[in-house]
């Protein structure tokens, strides 16, 4: 076989494969053609082609979200590299490993009027774990060793000490398409021995002393991929009567004494006595927390102390009361910590259980009688989703509606909650479905669907992908949150009402299409739509009224407080 790859690119592809990278998402271009060739011809690496760089990067993010392994994305020079930025930022804040390969002009041609040329070195500096630029012509043995060291360092930085995106910028000289035999290039693998942060026994005892003297402890979990060990440890903690464990939809944690519906549980709490509910000790785990209500409550009514436990390198002071940051894996921390704490008697857990029982009764009563709306539709959808499904939560209203309901057994839920943008939800779900054979159901809004519609322009869509579009004719989140709904500019400039042609898009890209305009149609079509034996992906458009949906949700919370 004849190769178009240059020595440095053969070395790059070899090191990626040697370090366990097996998937690359490539977008077409001239400058990165040698990069594509090197990746595609490297044994152990599977290349997938996606034209739109923004969608390609989010697709890769979805794969890495499921596999927890680095995925390569490769593009040509110029603005193509800028299109990666939204997904890179999301990966950075979610701690998802991506390896970004951007082809570039040689340094001497930057700012010299050459086509498709921008300043690409350190392009993603504010949200990247490591950024390197390879030598443009590493012909000598010394320069190839330098090239190999940079590549080794970048690949390792994608998974240690914290997972996240890394950037390898690759200046390439012309001719780009020169044919040659495959160069015999060494690619020395420099193994990184990964160590774990350690806490001294004295520190554990100090923390245990704080715990043992706290009469009430509240644990709030942010986003997590499923973690059975952590789930088991938190269930042990929750046996303590002085402990309440709040989980979110995207926490992927469950237990007998867990409280999974934070918004409906604490709504109205600001109008009640705080003496019993405000914890002596607050412990937060994992990624960002969705619930605005719990943030507002604990920012106003501060706990006695706040520990944040998560891998990372900055203080997460979400509630403006952080006292300790513990940069460890939460499961590792609690496996040692539990040995040093004493179970206690108290009524803190029961206080929340009583409140949960009352709120659940009101929730069920309201949902049974409410009008056709987003709220009603979400209840019906979740009742029909089979166990073992992976749900991908679209941003804005979908992820918030999902927080209000129970999930079927063995269901997982993911969402782009690192930066919480709408720009790549569908592409991420498509990547997740490619990587995970489980039935994958994305529930997204109409604006987010249209924004990321190029996700459908993808030859790699899999039959297990289902897309539910909640079409209320615009950005309904702005009728729900306080502020925008009172502005005269709401409809034209903020909610941006439109008439999306969702069926036309489904037809263009060859997806099956379903639609429901009321409860009976949704009930009738969902079993067929969710049938795992379907041989191609499908879209289900659920049409509701923007004004009715917003009014129903406001009345829902008003009813919970009554």
N, C-alpha and C positions, 0 to 999 in steps of 0.2 A: 504493500500500500504506500502511496505517495502522500506526503504531508504538506499542508500549508502552514502549519504551526511553526513558530520560531522557538529557539532553545528555551527562552524564559517561559513561554506558554506551555510547552511540553512539561517543563519542570512544575509549573503551577498546577496543571491538571493532574500530574502524578502525585503531588503532595496532597491535593484535595482528596483523591481516592484513597491514598495511604492513611489519611486521618479519618476515614469513615464517611466522607461526604458522598452521597449517592444520587442526588437529584439536582439538576440545574434547569432553571427557567430562563430561556434565552429569547431576546427580541432581535429582529433582523436589523442589519446595518452593514455598511461597508467597513468602517474602521474596526468593528469587533468581529468581522468574519474569521480572522485567524483564531480569536478566542473561542468562538463557536466550534471551529474545526478541532481545536485541541481538546475541548470538553467532550465533544461528540465521539471522538476517536479514542477516548480514554476508557479502558476497561473498568467497569464498576460504576460509571456515572451514566445515568439516564437523562437525556436532554428532552425537554418539552418546549415547543415554540408558542409564544404568545406575542402578538404584534404590539399591543398597547402596553407601554412600559409601566404606567401606573397600575393597571389591572394585573400585569404580570407579577409585580412586586407583592401585591396583596395576595395573589394566588399562592406565591411562595410562602408568604406569612401563614396562610391557612395550612399548608403542608407542615411547616415547622411547628405550628401550634399543636398539631396532632402527634407528630413523631418526636418532638422535643429534640430534634437533630438539626444541625445547620443545613440550610438550603441555599444554593448559589443562584443569584440573578445576574445576568450579563446583558449589557446594552452598548450601543455605539456612543460616540462622543456628542457633546453639545447639550441641547435642551432635553434630549432623551434621558440623560442622567438626572436632570432636575425632576422628571416625572416620577422617579423612585422616592422622592423625599417624603410624601405622606406615609407610605408604608414603612419606611425606615424609622420615622419618628414613632409610629405605633409600635414597631418591634422594640425600639429602645425602651419605651415606658412599660411595655408588657414583658420585657426581658425574654424576647424570642430571638433565637439565633438565625441571622441572615448573613451571607457572605456576598458582598456587592462588588462585582467586577465591572468597572467602567473603562472602556477603551478611550484613548486620548491621543491628541497630537503630541509630538515631542515638545519639551519645554521651550525650545527656541522658536516655536511657531505660535505660542500663546500670545494673544493681543497683536497679531501681525496680519490681520485681515483674512486669515485662512477660514474656509467654510466649516460649519459645525464645530466651532472652537470656542470654549469658554474656560474660565479658571476652575478646573476640576479638582486640583489638589486640595484636600481637606474640605471638600464641598459640603459635607454633612457634619461639620465639626461640632455643632451643638447637640447632636443626638446620635453619637456613634461611640462604640466601645474602643475602637482603634482604627486609625487611618494611616495607610502607607502608600507611597508611590514607588513603583518598581523602576529600576534603571531602564532607559529606553533601548539601549543596545548592550546587554550584558554578555559580551562575547568571551571575555577572559575568565579563567578559572576563579579568580578572586571575586569578580563581579557576579558570577553565577552563585558562589557561596553566599554573597551578600543578598542576592535575589532570593535564595532559598531561606535565609534567615528571616527576611521580611515576611515572606509567605507563611512560614511556620508560626511566627508571632501573631500574625493577623488571624489565621485559622483558629489558633488556641484561644485568642481573645474573644471569639464568638461564644465560647462556653465557660470561660473561667477568667476572673473569679465570679463574674456574673454573666449570664447569658445575654446576648444582644447582637445588634448588627455591627459588622466591621466592613471597612471600605478598602479595596485594593484598586488603586488607579494605575492604568497600564498604558504608558506612552508607547506608541508603535510607529516606527518609521516605514515609509514606503520603500520598495514595493510590498504591498500587503498580500498579494496573491501569488507570490513566487513559489513555484513547486520545488520540492526537495525531498530527499529521503528523510525518514523520521530521524531527527538528531539523537545521538546516543548521549543523553544528558543524565547526570546523577541528580537525584532529588533526595538529599539526606533528610530523613525524618527526625526532627528534634522533639523528643517526647517531653511533654510538660507533666510533671508529677503534681496532681491536684491535691491540695490539702484543705482541711475544713477549719473555719474559725473555732477557737477554743475559748471557753470561759472558765476561769479558775473556780475551784471549789469554794473559795471564800466569797466570790461574787454570787455564785448560785445560792449560797446560804443567806447572803444579804437580800437577794430577791425573794427567796422563800420566806424570809422574815416579814417583808412587806406584804406578801400574799397572806400569810397566816394571821396578820393583824388587821387585814381588811375585812370588814363585815359584809361587803357586797362586791362581787367581781363581775364585770361585763366583758365578754370576749366578742369581738366583731371580726368576721372574716371577709376579706375582699376577694378578688378573682383568683381562682386556682384551677389548674387542670386536676382531674381526679387524683387524690392522694389517699389511698386506703390506710396507710400507717398514721397519717395525721388525723384522719377521720376517727380511727380507733382511739387515739390519745385524747382527742377532744371529747369523745363520748365518756371516757373515764373522768375527765375534769367535770363534765356536766352532771355527774352523779352527786356532786357536792351541792347541798341545798343553798349555798351562798353564791352560786355561779349561774349566770345566764349566758348562753351562747347564741349570738345573732348570726345568721348566715344569709347570703344573697343567692339569687338564682345562679350567678356565674361562679359561686364558691365551689360548687360540686361537692358539697359536704352535707351529710344528713345524720340525724340521730333522734332518739326518743325525746330528749330534753332540749333539742335545738329549736330556735325560733326563726323560721324561714321567710316570714312576711313582714319585714321591718316596717315598711311604710304604713300598712294598715294597722300594725301593732302600736306604733307610737303616735299616730295621728291624733291630734287633740291634746297630747300630753303637756304641751306648753301652757294650757289653761288649767292644769291641775297642780296639786302640791307635788313638789320635786323631792321632798325629804326622803322618801323611800325608794324612788326610782334612780336617782343619780348615783352612780357607783362610786365606791371608795377607790377602786382600781379598775382602770380601763386597759384592755389589751387588744391591740389590733394586729391582724396577720395578713400577709399576702398583698395583692395588688390593690388598685384603686377601688373605692367604695362607690356604688351607684347612688344609693339613697341620699337625696338632698335633705330629707326630713331628719334623718339621724345626725347628719352633719350639723344642721342648724340647731338641733336640740342640745347636742353635746358641746358645741361652741358656746352656747349661752349658759348652760348648766354644767360646769366643768367637774370632771372627776377629781378625786384626791390625787391620783397619779395616773400617768399614761405611759405604757410600754408599747413600742412598735417592734414587732419581730418579723424580719424579712431580709432576704439577701439583697444587698444594695449598698450604695456608698453615699447616701445623703439622708438627712433627717426628714421623716415624713410627719410633719406637724399639722395634720389635717384638722385637728380639733383645738389647736392653739393652746395645748396643755401638755405637750410632750415632756416627759421627764427622763426616759431612758430609750435609747435605740439599741436593739440587739440584732446585729447583722449575722444571723444564723438561719439555717433552714428550720422552720417552725417545728417540724416533726423531731428533728434532732434535739432541739432545745427542750421540748416537753418530755421527751423520753428520759432525760436526766432530771428535769425539774420536778416531775411528779414524785420522784423518789424522796424529795426533800420537803414536801408540803404535807400539811395535815388536813384531813377532811373536817368540815365544820357543820354545825347545825345553824339554821337560820330560815328566813322566809323570803329571801330575795328571788329565788327561782319561782317559788309559788306565787309571788306577787305578779310576775310576768305570765305564768300559766293561767291565772285567773283572768288577767286582762286579755290574753290570747283567746280564751274560751268565749268571752263576751264579744270580742271583735269578730270571731269566726261565725258566730250565730248571726250577727248583723250582716256580715259579708254575704253569707249564703242567702239570707232573706232578700237582700237588695238585688243580687244577681238574678234570682229566680224571676223577679217581676220587672226588671229594667227593660227599656226600649232597645230596639235594634241599634247597635252602636259598636264602636271598637271594643268596649268593655265586654259586651255580650259575646261578640265574635271570638275574643281571646278565650273566654270560658269554654265555648264550644270546641274550638281548635284543640285546646289542651286536653279536653275529655276524649278526643279521638286519637291523639298521637299515641302510637304503640310503645310499649316499654322497650328499652334498648336504643331509642332514637337519640341522635345527636341534634340538639337545637342550636342554631346560630342566631343570636339575638341582634337584630338591627338596632342602630342607635336612635336617639331621641325618644319617641313614645314607645316603640315595641319593647325595649328592655325594661321600661318602667311598668308597663302593663303586665309583663311576665312575672314581675316581682310580687304581684298580688295573688297569684294562684299556686295551687299544689301542682306538682309534676308527676307524671307516671313513674313507676318504679324503674330504676336502672337507666334513667334518662340523664344525659349530660347536657350542659349548656355553656356556650362560649360566646364572646363578643369582643369587639374592638374597643375595649374600655381603657386602653393606655392613654390615648388622646381623645377618644370618643367622637371621632369624625364620622360623617356619613359616606365618605368618598370611596370606601373600599369594602363595604360589608358583604356585597354579593360576590366579589372576587375572592374574598377570604373564605366564604362558605364553600365556593367551588373548589378551592384548594384543599380545604378540610375534607370534603367529600371524596376528592381524588385519593387522599392519603388514608382515609378510614372507610371501610366498606359498609359501615352502619348507615341506615336510613338517615339522611341529613336534611333537616328542615330549617330553611332560613325564613324568619318572619321579619319583614322589613316594611318600611313606609314607602309611599309612592314617590316622594321626592328622592329618597336615598336610592330607590330602584332605578329611577331615570338617570340620576347622577352617575351611577356605576353601570349603566346599561352595556358598556363595552365588555363587561364580564361575560356576556353571552356570546361575544365574538371570540370564541375560544374552542379549538378542536379537541380539548381535553376534558370537556364536561362529561360527567359520569352518570349512569342511570339512577344512582341512589340519591341524586340531588332533587329536592323539592323547594320551590320558592313561593312563599305566600306573601302577596303584596297587599298591605292594608291601605286601600285607596280611599282616603277621605278628601282628596282634591287639593292637597297642599301640606305645608308644614304645620300639622295640628298641635305640635308641641308648644307653639307660640300662643295658642288659645288656652293652654293648660297652666303654664308657669306664670307667676305673677309679673306684671309689667307690660309685656308686649300687647296683651289683649285689650289694654286701655288706650293704645296709640291709634290715631287716625290713619297711620301708614300701615297698619297691621296687614290688611288683605293684599294690597298691591305690592308692597316692598318686603314684607317679612314672611307672611304665610305663603305668598306667591301662588295663588290658585292657578290651576292648569287642568287640561284634559289630556292626560297621558294616554297614548295609544299602546297599551300594554299587550293587547291581543295581537296587534300588528307586529310588535317586536318578537313575540313568541313564534308567530308564523315565519318571519324572516329567518330566524335562527333555528327553526325546526324543532321547537319544544311543544309538548302538549299544553293545552290551555284550558283552564276551568274558570268559571266566574260565579259569584254568589252576590245577590243584592238583598237577601233577607235570611232569616234564621233557617227556614225550611230548606232553602237551596244549599246553604252551607252544610247542614246536617246530611243532606242527600249525597253531596259530591265528595265530602272528605274521605269516606272509606275507599272510594276508587282512587282518589288522588294520592292517598297514603299507602296504597298497595305496593308492597316491596317488590312484587314480581314485574312491575312496569319496566319496559326495556329502554326508556329514555327519560331524561329529566323533564320536569313539568313546572308550569307556573299556575298559581291559583290567585286570581284577583278577587279580593273581598271589598265590595263597595259599601261605604258608609257615608253618613253626613258629617261634615266637619263641625258644624255648630251643635248638632245633637250629641256627637261623641264627647265634645268638650263639656257640654252641660251635664250629661250623664255622669261623667267622672267627677265633676264638682259636687253633684248631688250625692254621689257615692260616699265621698269623704265626709260630707255634711251628715249623712245618715249614720256613718260609723261613730261620729262624735255625739249623736243624740242620745 
